[in-house]
Amino acid sequence: MSFKRVAAVTGANKGIGLAIVRNLALEYPSSAFNNGPLLIYLTARDQGRGEEAIKTLQNDFQLKKVKALAADGGLATIKYHGLDISEPKSITDFAAFLKKEHPDGIDMVVNNAGIAMTGFDVNVVTQTLQCNYYGTLLATTSLLPLIRRGGRLVNVSSMSGHLSSKYSKELQAAFNSSQVVSDVTSLIEQFTHAVELGQEKEKGWPSAAYAVSKSGVTGMTRAIALEERRSGGGRLVNSCCPGYVDTDMTKHRGSKTVDEGAKTPVMLALGEINGVVGEFWQNEKVVEW
């Protein structure tokens, strides 16, 4: 089959990621992007879980009811591909695969993969940042050049990374004034160094690896979007918070369903957002970072 549109979703074998894949398949036919068959790469670290997720979607009642999948006569085909964003080679291998398979480019990327570890120490900070910040950054810079003009890249961030009173005024100002990725990466490095010294609180940081990693994702996404706009690349790059969703990551304390959590990322991938770039979204609208 010749695919007219190609999408990729990271961390998609369960939770919000799986719901994003499902809702892309559901909403694509009525979107402005629809110009024929859609291929969605559902990516995950574990092949068994990824392939199990594909089976779940193939048997999904709603997808079957509206005949969303190609097997039922619809437009969407969903394929598994391995991807571990905490491993740089895994990211570059996936980018090389996409470039070879789709030399004319792809259309949508939703970077959803991330981890939330318990506790707080140097090891937790290092692992969390390696996946959530550096992994998402490399996935963004590796996959964005493959996206055709007019396509979309969405980074799933979190309101836990909001620049609230848990940061010093100086750090809030530094994040807000960051214009290029190196500005944001420098702040992430400062946080790591402060944690190593056991001085993060006195240097104005929260003792929260996940929150800081997501502040980094929001800031880095904005910086990349600014560069994209300056270069005239024509791709829409934004970040978003899915909300407090009932998933393994929230230990099922969240109040939103996974489909509700997928709404904003899917809107940013497929919906009419009037050319907005570099913003942070929640509940389908731009919010203050």
C-alpha positions in Angstrom: 0.0 0.0 0.0 1.1 3.5 -0.8 0.8 5.7 2.3 0.0 9.4 1.8 0.7 10.3 5.4 3.1 9.0 8.0 3.0 9.5 11.8 5.2 8.3 14.7 4.3 8.2 18.4 6.9 7.4 21.0 6.2 5.5 24.2 3.0 4.2 22.7 2.5 0.6 24.0 0.2 1.8 26.9 -1.4 4.7 28.6 -1.5 8.1 26.9 0.8 7.0 24.1 -1.5 4.1 23.1 -4.5 6.5 23.3 -2.7 9.0 21.1 -2.2 6.3 18.4 -5.9 5.2 18.7 -7.2 8.7 18.4 -5.0 9.6 15.5 -6.6 6.7 13.7 -10.1 7.8 14.7 -9.7 11.5 13.9 -7.5 11.4 10.8 -10.3 10.8 8.3 -12.1 14.0 9.3 -8.9 16.1 9.6 -7.4 18.5 7.0 -4.4 16.2 6.8 -6.5 13.4 5.2 -5.4 12.9 1.6 -5.3 9.1 1.6 -3.9 6.2 3.6 -2.2 6.9 6.9 0.7 4.8 8.4 1.2 5.2 12.2 4.4 3.9 13.8 3.6 2.8 17.4 7.0 2.8 19.0 8.0 1.2 22.3 11.1 -0.2 24.0 9.7 -3.7 24.4 8.8 -5.6 21.3 6.4 -8.0 23.0 4.5 -5.1 24.6 4.5 -3.1 21.4 3.1 -6.0 19.4 0.5 -6.7 22.1 -0.6 -3.0 21.9 -1.1 -3.4 18.1 -3.3 -6.4 18.8 -5.3 -4.4 21.3 -5.9 -1.7 18.7 -6.8 -4.3 16.0 -9.6 -5.6 18.3 -10.7 -2.2 19.6 -14.5 -1.9 19.5 -14.6 1.8 18.5 -12.0 1.5 15.8 -13.9 -1.5 14.3 -17.2 0.3 14.6 -16.1 3.2 12.5 -13.9 1.1 10.2 -10.8 3.2 11.0 -8.2 0.6 10.3 -7.1 -0.6 6.8 -7.9 -4.2 7.7 -11.6 -3.1 8.1 -11.5 -0.9 5.0 -10.3 2.3 6.7 -7.4 4.6 6.2 -5.1 3.8 9.1 -2.4 1.1 9.3 -0.5 0.8 12.6 2.9 -0.8 12.8 5.2 -1.5 15.7 8.8 -0.2 15.7 11.3 -0.5 18.5 12.5 2.7 20.1 14.1 3.5 23.4 14.6 7.2 23.8 17.0 6.8 26.7 19.4 5.2 24.2 20.8 7.6 21.6 21.6 4.9 19.0 18.0 3.7 19.2 16.8 7.2 18.2 19.3 7.6 15.4 18.5 4.1 14.1 14.8 4.9 14.0 15.4 8.2 12.2 17.6 6.4 9.6 14.9 3.8 9.2 12.2 6.5 8.6 14.4 8.3 6.1 15.0 5.1 4.1 11.4 3.9 4.2 9.9 7.4 3.6 12.3 9.4 1.5 9.6 12.0 0.7 9.2 12.7 4.4 6.8 12.0 7.2 4.0 14.2 8.6 3.6 14.0 12.4 5.6 13.0 15.4 4.3 12.9 18.9 7.1 12.5 21.5 5.3 11.0 24.4 7.9 8.6 25.9 9.1 9.4 29.3 9.7 8.0 32.8 8.7 9.0 36.3 10.9 7.4 39.0 10.3 7.3 42.7 12.7 8.9 45.1 15.3 11.7 44.6 19.0 11.3 44.4 21.8 11.7 41.8 20.9 8.4 40.1 17.2 9.2 39.8 18.0 12.6 38.4 20.6 11.3 35.9 18.2 8.5 34.6 15.2 10.8 34.4 17.0 13.6 32.6 18.7 11.1 30.2 15.3 9.8 29.1 12.9 12.8 29.5 15.1 15.7 28.5 18.1 14.4 26.5 16.2 11.6 24.9 13.3 13.9 23.9 15.8 16.5 22.7 17.6 14.0 20.4 14.3 12.5 19.2 13.1 16.0 18.3 16.3 17.1 16.5 16.6 13.7 14.7 13.0 13.5 13.5 12.1 17.1 12.9 14.2 17.3 9.7 12.2 14.3 8.3 8.9 16.1 8.7 7.5 17.7 5.5 6.6 21.3 5.4 3.3 21.9 7.1 3.8 18.8 9.3 3.7 18.8 13.1 5.9 17.8 16.0 4.4 17.6 19.5 6.4 17.0 22.7 4.4 15.8 25.6 5.5 17.8 28.6 3.7 18.4 32.0 2.3 21.1 34.2 4.6 19.7 36.9 7.3 21.6 35.0 5.5 24.9 35.3 7.8 27.7 36.3 6.0 28.3 39.6 7.3 29.4 43.0 9.2 26.2 43.4 11.9 27.8 41.3 13.8 30.9 42.4 13.0 34.1 40.6 16.4 34.0 38.9 15.8 30.5 37.5 12.3 31.4 36.3 13.8 34.4 34.5 16.5 32.2 33.0 14.0 29.7 31.6 11.7 32.4 30.3 14.5 34.2 28.5 16.0 31.0 27.0 16.1 31.4 23.2 18.2 28.5 22.0 18.5 24.9 23.1 21.9 25.4 24.6 20.4 27.9 27.0 18.0 25.3 28.3 20.6 22.5 28.3 22.9 24.7 30.4 20.1 25.1 33.0 19.6 21.3 33.1 23.3 20.9 33.6 23.3 23.4 36.4 20.5 21.4 38.1 22.4 18.2 37.8 25.6 19.7 39.2 23.6 21.2 42.1 22.1 17.8 42.9 25.6 16.2 42.9 26.6 18.8 45.5 23.4 18.3 47.5 22.7 22.0 47.0 19.7 22.1 44.6 17.4 23.7 47.1 19.7 26.5 48.1 20.5 27.2 44.4 16.7 27.7 43.8 15.7 24.3 42.3 13.0 21.9 43.5 14.1 18.5 44.6 12.1 16.9 41.8 13.8 15.2 38.9 10.6 14.7 36.8 9.4 18.3 37.2 12.7 19.7 36.1 13.0 17.3 33.2 9.6 18.6 32.0 10.6 22.2 32.5 13.5 21.4 30.2 11.2 19.7 27.6 8.9 22.8 27.5 11.8 25.2 27.2 13.7 23.1 24.6 10.6 22.7 22.5 10.0 26.5 22.5 13.7 27.1 21.5 13.5 24.6 18.6 10.2 26.1 17.5 11.8 29.6 17.4 14.6 28.2 15.3 12.2 26.5 13.0 10.3 29.7 12.5 13.5 31.7 11.9 14.7 29.2 9.3 11.3 29.1 7.6 11.0 25.4 7.8 7.2 25.6 7.9 6.7 22.8 10.6 4.5 23.4 13.6 6.4 22.6 16.9 4.6 22.7 20.2 4.6 21.1 23.7 1.6 20.2 25.9 0.4 18.8 29.2 -2.1 15.9 28.8 -3.4 16.6 32.3 -3.5 14.4 35.4 -4.4 11.1 33.7 -5.2 7.7 35.1 -2.0 5.8 34.1 0.8 3.6 35.5 2.9 6.8 35.7 0.4 8.5 38.1 -0.1 5.2 40.0 -3.6 5.4 38.7 -4.4 8.5 40.8 -5.2 10.7 37.8 -8.8 11.9 37.2 -8.7 12.0 33.4 -9.1 8.9 31.1 -6.3 8.2 28.7 -8.5 9.3 25.8 -9.1 12.6 27.6 -5.3 12.9 28.1 -4.7 12.2 24.4 -7.0 15.1 23.3 -4.5 17.9 23.3 -1.6 16.0 21.8 -3.8 14.7 19.0 -5.3 18.2 18.4 -1.7 19.6 18.0 -0.9 16.8 15.6 -4.0 16.9 13.4 -6.2 19.8 14.3 -6.6 23.5 13.3 -4.2 25.5 15.5 -3.9 28.6 13.3 -0.2 28.2 12.7 0.8 28.5 16.4 4.3 27.4 17.2 6.5 27.2 20.3 3.6 27.3 22.8 2.7 25.2 25.8 -0.8 23.8 25.6 -3.3 22.2 28.1 -7.0 21.4 27.7 -6.7 22.3 24.0 -5.6 25.9 24.6 -2.3 27.8 25.1 -1.4 28.2 28.7 1.3 30.1 30.5 4.5 28.0 31.1 
